Amino acid sequence: MTSIGLRGTTLHYDDTGSPAGLPVLLIHGHPFNRTLWAPQAEALVAAGHRVITPDLRGYGASAVDDGPVYLSDFADDLVALLDHLDIGSAVVGGVSMGGQIAMEMQRAHPHRVRALVLSDTSAPAETDEGKVFRNRLADRLLAEGMNGYADEVIGKMLADYNVTALPDVAEHVLGMMRATDPRGAAAALRGRAERPDYRDTLAAVRTPVLIVVGADDVYTPVADAEAIQRLVPHAVLAVVEGAGHLPGAEQPGRFNTALLGFLATQVTTRA
């Protein structure tokens, strides 16, 4: 793990694989950290790619802001990280909130995005009801901490049946949620409540796009992934059986097959 000070904060990240390989930036969701992507990083490095997995501002080992932290803040942080690493453009992938950050990078910094990988995410702006929910949840996390919330949502972050079928995965996901600083989680929730609509951004994408979704995702179901594909007709859609909201953790073999196949067939390997 490496740390760097940029844009008034300190980010921790892993940069693994060959410096000459295809750069792949993987963005975790809420309320997780870079270790969510460990199965993908291992497979990508083995395939000769370069993998950058950061802890977002307020998550993991990175510094915490009181907030709000907007998706544009996260995206600008990651562009600054790419600048530091002397990476002109990368395959940019994200899950859930991380997918929305990837869309924000595509909106604000399209020349930095060589291809998009959007896992279990959605493109429309937040609803009025969603804004109220996210701000109330932020208040709750600041008042109560992360443990109760983590216990409540584990059966939605993972497909409910995987909480018992995959105890090691469930423990890892619970551990990440419980270890997240409530201030960082609250700051991101307040910022995410104000997210823009990314449908026009996606409709204009001409670079390769991979859409991945767990077959049993209750937060962003298959219908949301299909809606993104309708916006981006050239996109590749992979539905991962036996998974919920975090298919990269629940079914890493199936997720990695889709990801590696996409990179091999749709994205140039020129660094």
Buried (B, 14 or more C-beta within 10 A) or exposed (E): EEEBEBEEBBBBBBBBBEEEBBBBBBBBBBBBBBBBBBBBBBBBBEBEBBBBBBBBBBBBBBBBBEBBBBBBBBBBBBBBBBEBBEBEBBBBBBBBBBBBBBBBBBBBBBEBBBBBBBBBBBBEBBEEEBBEBBBEBBEBBBEEBBEEBBEEBBBBBBBEEBBEEBEEBBEBBBBBBBBBBBBBBBBBBBBBBBBBEBBEBBEEBEBBBBBBBBBBBEBBBBEBBEBBBEBBEEBBBBBBEBBBBBBBBBBBEBBBBBBBEBBEEBBEEEB
